[in-house]
């Protein structure tokens, strides 16, 4: 197997991991019905997974920094498989929560290790493309994994989704062991050094943008299945197709965000994408309040997904350019922030559903994205002020040199 195909296989592995995380949103109502729990309690499965992923991954990756990468990937995927097996066979909500914890621990290590291996086995000058391919595999789980999970759950029950993920993960372990080369780990960077970057005001602002942007998105997206069925009035038979269209829009949005960043810059893309995000949620909220016509609802869902994910690649680049000499740490911190924001969004969404109504999640999600827009403006002013300060200092030095 050529290294290019090995990278594609790593992307397939991250697709499995991403599906295990995102699929809950697509089958939330089915979990609620069969377990006899509230939609809110089912939604907390997203909170738990994302929180454990965010907290455990940087710690475990720091502890295993010197470990040989292929063995670490196979071992982490083994933990992920165990989590899926437990999800499939164990009865009851509490045991399912425990299984999700195991799954999240393995998932975080799988994704980061796969990215590391992809960068190291890629041809010279192709490292960024290799990383993008692996990330695309994770993103594809939203496009294909969630609607596919909904179809499987409708035919065989929602637990079968995790049984299939366990079987696929087991097969992937065999292939990984056979074809992925032995790659040495890196010099460990202490977790305290990584967290020290949070003292940098620009880094903190950049991560806060991620938190409120994705948190606002997660508040609404976590409850998308019951929202579409019970608030928007869509039929069960339409839901898988709607989720597929939603996922495709996220891919197009991500691609468009990268193109826009190259052409018009970071801040116009971030501001424009988030304003469109807020507008789409506002129009969706108003539309479902006055009509259950499926065409405008689906159109606005597609617009929402497109706008929301146009921010993703731009925001990652934004953080890297804040600290260009520490891009790995910036991306790692951003990944943890993304998972924490999804955990917080799902948790806040649950409170909203319990205290107010399911229809309120889009309104509160809108507020989260609006906060992110304000933070983008503040960061832009700080970075502009910093550049002006550097320019003024440079001018003084030149003037002093002439004297």
C-alpha positions as a Markdown table, in Angstrom:
| # | Residue | x | y | z |
|---|---|---|---|---|
| 1 | Unk | 0.0 | 0.0 | 0.0 |
| 2 | Unk | 1.5 | 3.4 | -1.0 |
| 3 | Unk | 1.8 | 6.1 | 1.6 |
| 4 | Unk | -1.0 | 8.0 | -0.1 |
| 5 | Unk | -3.4 | 5.1 | 0.4 |
| 6 | Unk | -2.2 | 4.8 | 4.0 |
| 7 | Unk | -3.2 | 8.4 | 4.6 |
| 8 | Unk | -6.7 | 7.7 | 3.1 |
| 9 | Unk | -7.0 | 4.7 | 5.4 |
| 10 | Unk | -6.2 | 6.9 | 8.4 |
| 11 | Unk | -8.9 | 9.2 | 7.2 |
| 12 | Unk | -11.3 | 6.2 | 7.2 |
| 13 | Unk | -10.3 | 5.4 | 10.8 |
| 14 | Unk | -11.1 | 9.0 | 11.8 |
| 15 | Unk | -14.4 | 8.7 | 10.0 |
| 16 | Unk | -15.3 | 5.8 | 12.3 |
| 17 | Unk | -14.4 | 7.8 | 15.4 |
| 18 | Unk | -16.3 | 10.9 | 14.2 |
| 19 | Unk | -19.4 | 8.8 | 13.5 |
| 20 | Unk | -19.3 | 7.5 | 17.1 |
| 21 | Unk | -19.4 | 11.1 | 18.4 |
| 22 | Unk | -21.8 | 12.8 | 16.0 |
| 23 | Unk | -24.3 | 9.9 | 15.4 |
| 24 | Unk | -26.0 | 10.5 | 18.8 |
| 25 | Unk | -27.5 | 13.7 | 17.4 |
| 26 | Unk | -29.1 | 11.8 | 14.6 |
| 27 | Unk | -30.7 | 9.1 | 16.8 |
| 28 | Unk | -31.4 | 11.1 | 19.9 |
| 29 | Unk | -35.1 | 10.5 | 19.8 |
| 30 | Unk | -34.7 | 6.8 | 19.4 |
| 31 | Unk | -32.4 | 6.6 | 22.4 |
| 32 | Unk | -34.8 | 8.6 | 24.4 |
| 33 | Unk | -37.8 | 6.4 | 23.4 |
| 34 | Unk | -36.2 | 3.0 | 23.9 |
| 35 | Unk | -34.4 | 3.8 | 27.2 |
| 36 | Unk | -37.4 | 5.6 | 28.6 |
| 37 | Unk | -35.4 | 8.7 | 29.3 |
| 38 | Unk | -35.9 | 12.4 | 28.4 |
| 39 | Unk | -34.5 | 13.9 | 25.3 |
| 40 | Unk | -32.4 | 16.1 | 27.6 |
| 41 | Unk | -30.8 | 13.0 | 29.3 |
| 42 | Unk | -30.1 | 11.5 | 25.9 |
| 43 | Unk | -28.5 | 14.8 | 24.8 |
| 44 | Unk | -26.1 | 14.7 | 27.7 |
| 45 | Unk | -24.4 | 11.7 | 26.0 |
| 46 | Unk | -22.9 | 14.3 | 23.7 |
| 47 | Unk | -21.8 | 16.4 | 26.6 |
| 48 | Unk | -20.1 | 13.4 | 28.3 |
| 49 | Unk | -18.3 | 12.2 | 25.2 |
| 50 | Unk | -17.0 | 15.7 | 24.2 |
| 51 | Unk | -15.9 | 16.6 | 27.8 |
| 52 | Unk | -14.0 | 13.4 | 28.3 |
| 53 | Unk | -12.4 | 13.7 | 24.8 |
| 54 | Unk | -11.3 | 17.3 | 25.5 |
| 55 | Unk | -9.8 | 16.6 | 29.0 |
| 56 | Unk | -8.3 | 13.2 | 28.5 |
| 57 | Unk | -6.7 | 13.7 | 25.0 |
| 58 | Unk | -4.0 | 16.3 | 25.8 |
| 59 | Unk | -3.1 | 14.5 | 29.0 |
| 60 | Unk | -2.8 | 11.1 | 27.5 |
| 61 | Unk | -1.0 | 12.3 | 24.4 |
| 62 | Unk | 1.6 | 14.1 | 26.7 |
| 63 | Unk | 2.0 | 10.9 | 28.7 |
| 64 | Unk | 2.5 | 8.8 | 25.5 |
| 65 | Unk | 4.5 | 11.3 | 23.5 |
| 66 | Unk | 7.5 | 9.0 | 23.2 |
| 67 | Unk | 5.5 | 5.9 | 22.3 |
| 68 | Unk | 5.8 | 4.3 | 18.9 |
| 69 | Unk | 3.0 | 5.8 | 16.8 |
| 70 | Unk | 1.7 | 2.7 | 15.1 |
| 71 | Unk | 1.3 | 0.7 | 18.3 |
| 72 | Unk | -0.3 | 3.7 | 20.0 |
| 73 | Unk | -2.8 | 4.0 | 17.2 |
| 74 | Unk | -3.7 | 0.3 | 17.3 |
| 75 | Unk | -4.0 | 0.4 | 21.1 |
| 76 | Unk | -6.1 | 3.5 | 21.1 |
| 77 | Unk | -8.4 | 2.1 | 18.4 |
| 78 | Unk | -8.7 | -1.1 | 20.6 |
| 79 | Unk | -10.0 | 1.1 | 23.5 |
| 80 | Unk | -12.4 | 2.7 | 21.1 |
| 81 | Unk | -13.7 | -0.8 | 19.9 |
| 82 | Unk | -14.1 | -1.9 | 23.5 |
| 83 | Unk | -16.3 | 1.3 | 24.1 |
| 84 | Unk | -18.5 | 0.4 | 21.2 |
| 85 | Unk | -18.8 | -3.2 | 22.2 |
| 86 | Unk | -19.9 | -2.1 | 25.7 |
| 87 | Unk | -22.4 | 0.3 | 24.1 |
| 88 | Unk | -23.9 | -2.5 | 22.1 |
| 89 | Unk | -24.2 | -5.1 | 24.8 |
| 90 | Unk | -24.7 | -3.3 | 28.1 |
| 91 | Unk | -28.3 | -2.4 | 29.2 |
| 92 | Unk | -29.4 | 0.8 | 30.8 |
| 93 | Unk | -28.5 | 4.4 | 30.6 |
| 94 | Unk | -25.8 | 4.5 | 33.3 |
| 95 | Unk | -23.8 | 1.7 | 31.7 |
| 96 | Unk | -24.2 | 3.3 | 28.3 |
| 97 | Unk | -22.7 | 6.5 | 29.8 |
| 98 | Unk | -19.7 | 4.5 | 31.1 |
| 99 | Unk | -19.3 | 3.0 | 27.7 |
| 100 | Unk | -19.3 | 6.5 | 26.1 |
| 101 | Unk | -16.5 | 7.5 | 28.5 |
| 102 | Unk | -14.3 | 4.5 | 27.3 |
| 103 | Unk | -15.1 | 5.3 | 23.7 |
| 104 | Unk | -14.2 | 9.0 | 24.1 |
| 105 | Unk | -10.8 | 8.2 | 25.7 |
| 106 | Unk | -9.9 | 6.0 | 22.7 |
| 107 | Unk | -11.3 | 8.4 | 20.1 |
| 108 | Unk | -9.3 | 11.4 | 21.1 |
| 109 | Unk | -6.0 | 9.4 | 21.0 |
| 110 | Unk | -6.9 | 7.9 | 17.7 |
| 111 | Unk | -7.6 | 11.2 | 15.9 |
| 112 | Unk | -4.4 | 13.0 | 17.2 |
| 113 | Unk | -2.2 | 10.0 | 16.5 |
| 114 | Unk | -3.6 | 9.5 | 13.0 |
| 115 | Unk | -2.9 | 13.1 | 12.3 |
| 116 | Unk | 0.7 | 12.7 | 13.6 |
| 117 | Unk | 1.3 | 9.6 | 11.5 |
| 118 | Unk | -0.2 | 11.2 | 8.4 |
| 119 | Unk | 2.2 | 14.1 | 8.6 |
| 120 | Unk | 5.2 | 11.9 | 9.1 |
| 121 | Unk | 4.6 | 9.4 | 6.3 |
| 122 | Unk | 3.5 | 12.0 | 3.7 |
| 123 | Unk | 5.9 | 13.0 | 0.9 |
| 124 | Unk | 8.0 | 16.1 | 1.3 |
| 125 | Unk | 5.8 | 19.2 | 0.9 |
| 126 | Unk | 2.6 | 17.2 | 1.2 |
| 127 | Unk | 2.3 | 17.2 | 5.0 |
| 128 | Unk | -0.5 | 19.8 | 5.1 |
| 129 | Unk | -2.5 | 17.9 | 2.4 |
| 130 | Unk | -2.1 | 14.7 | 4.4 |
| 131 | Unk | -3.4 | 16.3 | 7.6 |
| 132 | Unk | -6.3 | 17.9 | 5.6 |
| 133 | Unk | -7.2 | 14.4 | 4.2 |
| 134 | Unk | -7.4 | 12.9 | 7.7 |
| 135 | Unk | -9.4 | 15.8 | 9.0 |
| 136 | Unk | -11.7 | 15.4 | 6.0 |
| 137 | Unk | -12.4 | 11.8 | 7.2 |
| 138 | Unk | -13.5 | 13.1 | 10.6 |
| 139 | Unk | -15.7 | 15.7 | 8.9 |
| 140 | Unk | -17.2 | 13.1 | 6.5 |
| 141 | Unk | -18.7 | 11.4 | 9.5 |
| 142 | Unk | -21.1 | 14.3 | 9.8 |
| 143 | Unk | -22.0 | 14.0 | 6.1 |
| 144 | Unk | -22.3 | 10.3 | 5.8 |
| 145 | Unk | -22.0 | 8.7 | 9.2 |
| 146 | Unk | -25.0 | 10.6 | 10.9 |
| 147 | Unk | -27.6 | 9.9 | 8.1 |
| 148 | Unk | -26.3 | 6.4 | 7.7 |
| 149 | Unk | -26.5 | 5.8 | 11.4 |
| 150 | Unk | -30.1 | 7.0 | 11.3 |
| 151 | Unk | -30.9 | 4.5 | 8.5 |
| 152 | Unk | -29.3 | 1.6 | 10.4 |
| 153 | Unk | -31.0 | 2.6 | 13.6 |
| 154 | Unk | -34.4 | 2.7 | 11.8 |
| 155 | Unk | -33.9 | -0.8 | 10.4 |
| 156 | Unk | -32.1 | -2.7 | 13.2 |
| 157 | Unk | -32.3 | -0.6 | 16.3 |
| 158 | Unk | -30.0 | 2.2 | 17.4 |
| 159 | Unk | -27.6 | -0.1 | 19.4 |
| 160 | Unk | -26.7 | -1.9 | 16.1 |
| 161 | Unk | -24.9 | 1.3 | 15.0 |
| 162 | Unk | -22.3 | 0.7 | 17.8 |
| 163 | Unk | -22.1 | -3.0 | 17.0 |
| 164 | Unk | -21.2 | -2.1 | 13.4 |
| 165 | Unk | -18.7 | 0.5 | 14.5 |
| 166 | Unk | -17.0 | -2.1 | 16.8 |
| 167 | Unk | -16.7 | -4.6 | 13.9 |
| 168 | Unk | -15.4 | -1.9 | 11.5 |
| 169 | Unk | -12.9 | -0.8 | 14.2 |
| 170 | Unk | -11.7 | -4.3 | 14.8 |
| 171 | Unk | -11.1 | -4.8 | 11.0 |
| 172 | Unk | -9.2 | -1.5 | 10.9 |
| 173 | Unk | -6.9 | -2.5 | 13.8 |
| 174 | Unk | -5.8 | -5.6 | 11.7 |
| 175 | Unk | -5.1 | -3.4 | 8.6 |
| 176 | Unk | -3.3 | -0.7 | 10.6 |
| 177 | Unk | -1.0 | -3.3 | 12.3 |
| 178 | Unk | -0.2 | -4.7 | 8.9 |
| 179 | Unk | 0.3 | -1.6 | 6.7 |
| 180 | Unk | 1.2 | 1.4 | 8.9 |
| 181 | Unk | 5.0 | 1.8 | 9.3 |
| 182 | Unk | 6.6 | 2.1 | 12.7 |
| 183 | Unk | 6.9 | 5.8 | 13.4 |
| 184 | Unk | 8.7 | 7.2 | 16.4 |
| 185 | Unk | 7.1 | 9.6 | 18.8 |
| 186 | Unk | 8.2 | 13.1 | 19.5 |
| 187 | Unk | 9.9 | 14.9 | 22.4 |
| 188 | Unk | 7.2 | 15.4 | 24.9 |
| 189 | Unk | 5.9 | 18.9 | 25.5 |
| 190 | Unk | 4.7 | 19.2 | 29.1 |
| 191 | Unk | 1.0 | 20.0 | 29.5 |
| 192 | Unk | 1.9 | 22.9 | 31.7 |
| 193 | Unk | 3.9 | 24.5 | 28.8 |
| 194 | Unk | 0.9 | 24.0 | 26.5 |
| 195 | Unk | -1.5 | 25.6 | 28.9 |
| 196 | Unk | 0.8 | 28.5 | 29.4 |
| 197 | Unk | -0.2 | 29.8 | 26.0 |
| 198 | Unk | -3.6 | 30.6 | 27.5 |
| 199 | Unk | -2.0 | 33.5 | 29.2 |
| 200 | Unk | -1.5 | 35.1 | 25.8 |
| 201 | Unk | -4.5 | 37.4 | 25.4 |
| 202 | Unk | -4.7 | 36.9 | 21.6 |
| 203 | Unk | -4.6 | 33.1 | 22.0 |
| 204 | Unk | -7.2 | 33.3 | 24.7 |
| 205 | Unk | -9.5 | 35.4 | 22.5 |
| 206 | Unk | -8.9 | 33.1 | 19.5 |
| 207 | Unk | -9.9 | 30.1 | 21.6 |
| 208 | Unk | -12.9 | 31.9 | 23.0 |
| 209 | Unk | -14.1 | 32.5 | 19.4 |
| 210 | Unk | -14.0 | 28.8 | 18.8 |
| 211 | Unk | -15.8 | 28.1 | 22.1 |
| 212 | Unk | -18.8 | 30.5 | 21.4 |
| 213 | Unk | -19.0 | 29.7 | 17.7 |
| 214 | Unk | -19.1 | 25.9 | 18.0 |
| 215 | Unk | -20.9 | 26.1 | 21.4 |
| 216 | Unk | -23.7 | 28.1 | 19.8 |
| 217 | Unk | -23.8 | 25.6 | 16.9 |
| 218 | Unk | -23.9 | 22.6 | 19.3 |
| 219 | Unk | -26.7 | 23.9 | 21.4 |
| 220 | Unk | -29.0 | 23.6 | 18.3 |
| 221 | Unk | -27.4 | 20.7 | 16.5 |
| 222 | Unk | -27.3 | 18.3 | 19.4 |
| 223 | Unk | -31.2 | 18.3 | 19.4 |
| 224 | Unk | -31.6 | 18.5 | 15.6 |
| 225 | Unk | -33.5 | 15.2 | 15.3 |
| 226 | Unk | -36.2 | 15.9 | 17.8 |
| 227 | Unk | -36.3 | 19.6 | 16.7 |
| 228 | Unk | -37.0 | 18.6 | 13.1 |
| 229 | Unk | -39.6 | 16.0 | 14.0 |
| 230 | Unk | -41.5 | 17.7 | 16.8 |
| 231 | Unk | -40.9 | 21.5 | 16.2 |
| 232 | Unk | -40.4 | 21.7 | 12.4 |
| 233 | Unk | -42.9 | 18.9 | 11.7 |
| 234 | Unk | -40.8 | 16.9 | 9.2 |
| 235 | Unk | -41.7 | 13.3 | 8.6 |
| 236 | Unk | -39.6 | 10.4 | 9.8 |
| 237 | Unk | -39.0 | 9.2 | 6.3 |
| 238 | Unk | -37.4 | 12.5 | 5.3 |
| 239 | Unk | -35.0 | 12.8 | 8.2 |
| 240 | Unk | -32.2 | 10.7 | 6.9 |
| 241 | Unk | -32.2 | 12.6 | 3.6 |
| 242 | Unk | -32.3 | 15.9 | 5.4 |
| 243 | Unk | -29.4 | 15.0 | 7.6 |
| 244 | Unk | -27.4 | 13.9 | 4.5 |
| 245 | Unk | -28.1 | 17.3 | 2.8 |
| 246 | Unk | -27.1 | 19.0 | 6.0 |
| 247 | Unk | -23.8 | 17.1 | 6.0 |
| 248 | Unk | -23.0 | 17.9 | 2.4 |
| 249 | Unk | -23.6 | 21.6 | 3.1 |
| 250 | Unk | -21.1 | 21.4 | 5.9 |
| 251 | Unk | -18.5 | 20.0 | 3.5 |
| 252 | Unk | -19.2 | 22.7 | 0.9 |
| 253 | Unk | -19.1 | 25.4 | 3.6 |
| 254 | Unk | -15.7 | 24.2 | 4.9 |
| 255 | Unk | -14.3 | 24.3 | 1.4 |
| 256 | Unk | -15.8 | 27.7 | 0.8 |
| 257 | Unk | -14.4 | 29.0 | 4.1 |
| 258 | Unk | -10.8 | 28.0 | 3.0 |
| 259 | Unk | -11.3 | 29.6 | -0.4 |
| 260 | Unk | -12.7 | 32.8 | 1.1 |
| 261 | Unk | -9.8 | 33.0 | 3.6 |
| 262 | Unk | -7.3 | 32.8 | 0.8 |
| 263 | Unk | -9.1 | 35.4 | -1.3 |
| 264 | Unk | -10.5 | 37.9 | 1.3 |
| 265 | Unk | -8.7 | 37.2 | 4.5 |
| 266 | Unk | -9.4 | 35.8 | 7.9 |
| 267 | Unk | -11.5 | 38.5 | 9.6 |
| 268 | Unk | -13.9 | 39.1 | 6.6 |
| 269 | Unk | -14.5 | 35.3 | 6.3 |
| 270 | Unk | -15.0 | 34.8 | 10.1 |
| 271 | Unk | -17.4 | 37.8 | 10.4 |
| 272 | Unk | -19.3 | 37.1 | 7.2 |
| 273 | Unk | -19.7 | 33.4 | 7.9 |
| 274 | Unk | -20.9 | 34.0 | 11.5 |
| 275 | Unk | -23.3 | 36.7 | 10.4 |
| 276 | Unk | -24.8 | 34.3 | 7.9 |
| 277 | Unk | -24.9 | 31.6 | 10.7 |
| 278 | Unk | -26.9 | 33.9 | 12.9 |
| 279 | Unk | -29.2 | 34.9 | 10.0 |
| 280 | Unk | -29.9 | 31.3 | 9.1 |
| 281 | Unk | -30.8 | 30.4 | 12.7 |
| 282 | Unk | -33.0 | 33.5 | 13.0 |
| 283 | Unk | -34.9 | 32.7 | 9.7 |
| 284 | Unk | -35.2 | 29.0 | 10.7 |
| 285 | Unk | -36.7 | 29.9 | 14.1 |
| 286 | Unk | -39.2 | 32.3 | 12.5 |
| 287 | Unk | -40.1 | 29.9 | 9.7 |
| 288 | Unk | -40.9 | 26.9 | 11.9 |
| 289 | Unk | -43.0 | 29.2 | 14.1 |
| 290 | Unk | -45.3 | 30.0 | 11.2 |
| 291 | Unk | -45.1 | 27.1 | 8.8 |
| 292 | Unk | -44.3 | 23.4 | 8.6 |
| 293 | Unk | -43.6 | 23.5 | 4.8 |
| 294 | Unk | -40.6 | 21.3 | 4.3 |
| 295 | Unk | -38.9 | 23.2 | 1.4 |
| 296 | Unk | -38.1 | 26.5 | 3.2 |
| 297 | Unk | -37.1 | 24.6 | 6.4 |
| 298 | Unk | -34.7 | 22.3 | 4.6 |
| 299 | Unk | -33.3 | 25.3 | 2.6 |
| 300 | Unk | -32.5 | 27.2 | 5.8 |
| 301 | Unk | -31.0 | 24.1 | 7.4 |
| 302 | Unk | -28.6 | 23.8 | 4.4 |
| 303 | Unk | -27.8 | 27.5 | 4.7 |
| 304 | Unk | -27.2 | 27.1 | 8.5 |
| 305 | Unk | -24.8 | 24.1 | 8.0 |
| 306 | Unk | -22.9 | 25.9 | 5.1 |
| 307 | Unk | -22.5 | 29.1 | 7.2 |
| 308 | Unk | -21.5 | 27.3 | 10.4 |
| 309 | Unk | -18.8 | 25.2 | 8.9 |
| 310 | Unk | -17.3 | 27.9 | 6.7 |
| 311 | Unk | -15.8 | 29.1 | 10.0 |
| 312 | Unk | -13.9 | 25.9 | 10.7 |
| 313 | Unk | -10.8 | 26.0 | 8.5 |
| 314 | Unk | -10.6 | 29.8 | 8.9 |
| 315 | Unk | -10.5 | 29.6 | 12.6 |
| 316 | Unk | -7.8 | 26.9 | 12.7 |
| 317 | Unk | -5.6 | 29.1 | 10.4 |
| 318 | Unk | -6.4 | 32.1 | 12.6 |
| 319 | Unk | -5.0 | 30.4 | 15.6 |
| 320 | Unk | -1.9 | 29.2 | 13.8 |
| 321 | Unk | -1.0 | 32.7 | 12.6 |
| 322 | Unk | -1.3 | 34.1 | 16.1 |
| 323 | Unk | 1.5 | 31.7 | 17.2 |
| 324 | Unk | 3.1 | 30.5 | 13.9 |
| 325 | Unk | 6.1 | 28.9 | 15.7 |
| 326 | Unk | 3.8 | 26.7 | 17.8 |
| 327 | Unk | 1.2 | 25.6 | 15.2 |
| 328 | Unk | 1.0 | 22.0 | 16.7 |
| 329 | Unk | 0.1 | 23.3 | 20.2 |
| 330 | Unk | -2.4 | 25.8 | 18.7 |
| 331 | Unk | -4.2 | 23.1 | 16.8 |
| 332 | Unk | -4.2 | 20.8 | 19.8 |
| 333 | Unk | -5.6 | 23.5 | 22.1 |
| 334 | Unk | -8.2 | 24.3 | 19.4 |
| 335 | Unk | -9.2 | 20.7 | 19.2 |
| 336 | Unk | -9.7 | 20.5 | 23.0 |
| 337 | Unk | -11.6 | 23.8 | 22.9 |
| 338 | Unk | -13.9 | 22.5 | 20.2 |
| 339 | Unk | -14.8 | 19.4 | 22.2 |
| 340 | Unk | -15.3 | 21.5 | 25.4 |
| 341 | Unk | -17.6 | 23.8 | 23.4 |
| 342 | Unk | -19.6 | 20.9 | 22.1 |
| 343 | Unk | -19.9 | 19.5 | 25.6 |
| 344 | Unk | -21.0 | 22.9 | 26.9 |
| 345 | Unk | -23.4 | 23.4 | 24.0 |
| 346 | Unk | -25.1 | 20.1 | 24.5 |
| 347 | Unk | -25.4 | 20.7 | 28.3 |
| 348 | Unk | -26.8 | 24.2 | 27.9 |
| 349 | Unk | -29.2 | 22.9 | 25.2 |
| 350 | Unk | -30.4 | 20.3 | 27.7 |
| 351 | Unk | -31.2 | 22.9 | 30.3 |
| 352 | Unk | -33.0 | 25.0 | 27.7 |
| 353 | Unk | -35.2 | 22.1 | 26.6 |
| 354 | Unk | -36.0 | 21.3 | 30.2 |
| 355 | Unk | -36.6 | 24.8 | 31.4 |
| 356 | Unk | -38.2 | 26.4 | 28.3 |
| 357 | Unk | -38.9 | 24.4 | 25.1 |
| 358 | Unk | -37.2 | 22.5 | 22.3 |
| 359 | Unk | -38.0 | 25.4 | 19.9 |
| 360 | Unk | -35.7 | 27.7 | 22.0 |
| 361 | Unk | -32.4 | 25.9 | 21.2 |
| 362 | Unk | -32.0 | 27.8 | 17.9 |
| 363 | Unk | -32.5 | 31.2 | 19.6 |
| 364 | Unk | -29.9 | 30.5 | 22.3 |
| 365 | Unk | -27.5 | 29.0 | 19.8 |
| 366 | Unk | -27.9 | 32.2 | 17.8 |
| 367 | Unk | -26.8 | 34.2 | 20.9 |
| 368 | Unk | -23.7 | 32.1 | 21.3 |
| 369 | Unk | -22.6 | 32.8 | 17.7 |
| 370 | Unk | -23.3 | 36.5 | 18.2 |
| 371 | Unk | -20.9 | 36.6 | 21.1 |
| 372 | Unk | -18.3 | 35.0 | 18.9 |
| 373 | Unk | -18.8 | 37.8 | 16.3 |
| 374 | Unk | -18.1 | 40.4 | 19.0 |
| 375 | Unk | -14.9 | 38.5 | 20.0 |
| 376 | Unk | -13.8 | 38.4 | 16.4 |
| 377 | Unk | -14.1 | 42.2 | 16.3 |
| 378 | Unk | -12.1 | 42.6 | 19.5 |
| 379 | Unk | -9.3 | 40.3 | 18.3 |
| 380 | Unk | -9.1 | 42.2 | 15.0 |
| 381 | Unk | -8.6 | 45.4 | 16.9 |
| 382 | Unk | -6.0 | 43.9 | 19.1 |
| 383 | Unk | -4.0 | 42.4 | 16.2 |
| 384 | Unk | -4.3 | 45.7 | 14.2 |
| 385 | Unk | -3.0 | 47.6 | 17.2 |
| 386 | Unk | -0.2 | 45.2 | 17.6 |
| 387 | Unk | 0.9 | 45.6 | 14.0 |
| 388 | Unk | 0.7 | 49.4 | 14.3 |
| 389 | Unk | 2.8 | 49.2 | 17.4 |
| 390 | Unk | 5.5 | 47.1 | 15.7 |
| 391 | Unk | 5.4 | 49.5 | 12.7 |
| 392 | Unk | 5.9 | 52.5 | 14.9 |
| 393 | Unk | 8.8 | 50.9 | 16.8 |
| 394 | Unk | 10.4 | 49.9 | 13.5 |
| 395 | Unk | 10.1 | 53.5 | 12.3 |
| 396 | Unk | 11.8 | 54.8 | 15.5 |
| 397 | Unk | 14.6 | 52.4 | 15.1 |
| 398 | Unk | 15.2 | 53.4 | 11.5 |
| 399 | Unk | 15.1 | 57.1 | 12.5 |
| 400 | Unk | 17.6 | 56.5 | 15.3 |
| 401 | Unk | 19.9 | 54.6 | 12.9 |
| 402 | Unk | 19.9 | 57.6 | 10.5 |
| 403 | Unk | 20.9 | 59.9 | 13.4 |
